[in-house]
Amino acid sequence: MIRTLSVLVLALGAGVPGAFAQAPSGEGTYKTHCAPCHDSTNPRVPTRAALQQMPAARILRALEGGAMMNVAVTMSHQERQAVSAYLG
């Protein structure tokens, strides 16, 4: 009986941190981490419109190992995926 209950609890996600956590919002992540630069008028920074022309995979690569890696280090992998999907 106890074993059955334990299996049921684990199957439902109890004991798994974040099992029912809501996925991060790409829009919210963009507003928090990206908009201060990419919504500015700095000619050295690609605009949101320019980013939206790029494939999500390219944006994710820049965040995880490219030019934006130093900025994106404060973001979780899920946040980087969400913002990449939101833009691309």
C-alpha positions as CSV (number, residue, x, y, z in Angstrom):
1,M,0.0,0.0,0.0
2,I,2.8,2.5,0.9
3,R,4.7,1.6,-2.2
4,T,1.7,2.1,-4.3
5,L,1.1,5.5,-2.7
6,S,4.8,6.5,-3.2
7,V,4.6,5.6,-6.9
8,L,1.4,7.6,-7.3
9,V,2.9,10.7,-5.6
10,L,6.0,10.5,-7.8
11,A,3.9,10.0,-10.9
12,L,1.9,13.1,-10.1
13,G,5.0,15.2,-9.8
14,A,5.3,15.6,-6.1
15,G,8.9,15.6,-5.1
16,V,10.0,16.9,-8.5
17,P,10.8,20.5,-8.1
18,G,9.1,22.7,-10.6
19,A,7.1,19.8,-12.1
20,F,4.0,22.0,-12.3
21,A,5.9,25.3,-12.7
22,Q,4.6,27.6,-15.4
23,A,6.9,28.0,-18.4
24,P,8.4,31.5,-18.6
25,S,6.8,34.0,-20.9
26,G,8.8,35.0,-23.9
27,E,7.3,38.4,-23.9
28,G,7.9,38.9,-20.2
29,T,11.5,37.7,-20.5
30,Y,12.1,40.0,-23.4
31,K,10.7,43.0,-21.5
32,T,12.8,42.2,-18.5
33,H,16.1,41.2,-20.0
34,C,16.2,42.4,-23.6
35,A,14.0,45.5,-24.2
36,P,16.2,48.0,-22.4
37,C,18.8,47.6,-25.2
38,H,16.9,46.2,-28.2
39,D,14.0,48.7,-27.9
40,S,16.5,51.6,-27.7
41,T,17.8,53.8,-30.6
42,N,21.4,52.7,-30.2
43,P,22.6,52.1,-33.8
44,R,25.0,49.3,-32.6
45,V,22.1,47.2,-31.2
46,P,19.7,45.2,-33.4
47,T,16.1,46.4,-32.9
48,R,13.3,44.1,-32.0
49,A,12.1,44.2,-35.6
50,A,15.5,43.0,-36.8
51,L,15.5,40.2,-34.2
52,Q,12.0,39.2,-35.3
53,Q,13.4,38.5,-38.8
54,M,15.9,35.9,-37.4
55,P,15.1,32.3,-36.9
56,A,14.5,31.3,-33.2
57,A,17.5,28.8,-33.4
58,R,19.9,31.7,-34.4
59,I,18.7,33.8,-31.5
60,L,19.0,30.9,-29.1
61,R,22.6,30.2,-30.3
62,A,23.5,33.9,-29.7
63,L,22.1,33.7,-26.2
64,E,23.7,30.4,-25.3
65,G,27.1,30.6,-26.8
66,G,27.4,33.7,-29.0
67,A,27.5,37.4,-28.8
68,M,24.8,37.6,-26.1
69,M,26.1,34.9,-23.8
70,N,27.5,37.3,-21.3
71,V,24.2,39.1,-21.0
72,A,22.1,36.0,-21.0
73,V,24.0,34.3,-18.2
74,T,21.4,35.6,-15.8
75,M,18.6,33.9,-17.7
76,S,17.5,30.3,-17.2
77,H,17.7,27.9,-20.2
78,Q,13.8,28.0,-20.3
79,E,13.8,31.8,-20.4
80,R,16.3,31.8,-23.3
81,Q,14.2,29.3,-25.2
82,A,11.0,31.3,-24.5
83,V,12.5,34.6,-25.7
84,S,13.9,33.0,-28.7
85,A,10.6,31.5,-29.7
86,Y,8.8,34.8,-28.9
87,L,11.2,36.8,-31.3
88,G,11.9,34.2,-34.0
